Amino acid sequence: MKVDNKKIFQTLNPNKVWVPVLIGLGIVFAMFYMDPNINASNLKSVFDASTPYILLAILVIFFRDLGYVYRIREITDRHLTWTRAIYVIILWEFASAVTPSVVGGTAVAIFILNKEGIKMGKAIAYVMVTAILDNLFFVIGAPIILYLAQGNIFPDSKLLETQLGDSLQAIFWLSYGLYAGYSLVMAAALFYKPRVFKWVLIKIFSIKFLRKWKHDAQEYGNQIIEASRQLAGKTYKYWLPIIGITIFIWSSRYLMLNALIGAFVELDLMDHVIVFARQVIMWIVMMISPTPGSSGTAEFFFGQFFSQFLGGYTFVTSILWRLLSYYPYLILGAIFLPRWVRQVFFKKKNKVQESEEEEE
């Protein structure tokens, strides 16, 4: 996992905020003009929303983010203060928002933790732990929630049937298999046999047409071994809180939309389960999106997955959903990034200069 500082700063660029914003707005305007069912009266229907449910959705988002902050503090053995943890999470979310979902903000997260005074080996270990736990929530939780949904997980959409046929289900199960396989391999590498993982990696990249990446594979294997060493000896007192908070974080992520839909239409218990389950499916679709933060992809597929429940409220709900769950991180990232750069780079530089002057 090579961390290229130049590429990191190219990712952490406040000017990149405009790319996903313009893509998202473009899709929204295209939907508005191309769909005859969407008109000015649809936009006015936003005032039909139940205020308590809107406040509940906002509260759920707040607690989800608080869960992220708490988790990164616990994972790093409270090396980070609450303030520094907030900075880390905001910049991590910002990086995820301005890069394609399939890329994510992993390298950026390692870079940020390292600049917060955490050694590179530990930073890699901590970021890998969060990735594995997030993937395992999906791998373990998806079959459970899909079972509870009683087969009502894939939307009955004529557009999706025309464009994708049965391939949406195939994409989901293929992606699920890849996530499950990746999570199990990385968990085994990190917690069980890191040296065996490195040996296998080197053997694979010793194949003639893969040989040019052999050095990178060897370096990655060394990083896995170092990350495994950093996590060795952690007891259940370390693991139980972060596993519990991971479940809380992802449940909150999905329940926010349940509350938002509930603000416009009445849902019974089974409806809530189906809405929750369909978000699992849509999450996979968004993860393979080539656009930054799934801009455009998310807005488009929202209508296909949830118009069954929302009817005429689909368009305004999709806008509110993205306004609450995505765009705030673009704004916060653009605000916090310059401050973080000044704090981490310039203040440290000034301290070094002051200490050198004192020595003289």
Buried (B, 14 or more C-beta within 10 A) or exposed (E): BEBEEEEBEEBBBBEBBEBBBEBBBEBBEEBBEEEEEBEEEBEEBBEEBBEEBBEBBBEBBEBBBBBBBBBBBBBBEEBBEEEBBBBBBBBBBBBBBBBBBEBBBBBBBBBBBBBBEBEBBBBBBBBBBBBBBBBBBBBEBBEEBBEEBEEBBBBEBEEBEEEBEEEBEEBBEEBBEEBBEBBBEBBEBBBEEBEEBBEBBBEEBEEEEEEEEBEEBBEBBEBBBBBBEBBEEBEEEBBEBBBEBBBBBBBBBBBBBBBBBBBBBEBEEEBBBBBBBBBBBBBBBBBBBEBBBBBBBBBBBBBBBBBBBBEBBBBBBBBBBBEBBBBBBBEBBBEBBEEBBEBBEEEEEEEEEEEEEEEE
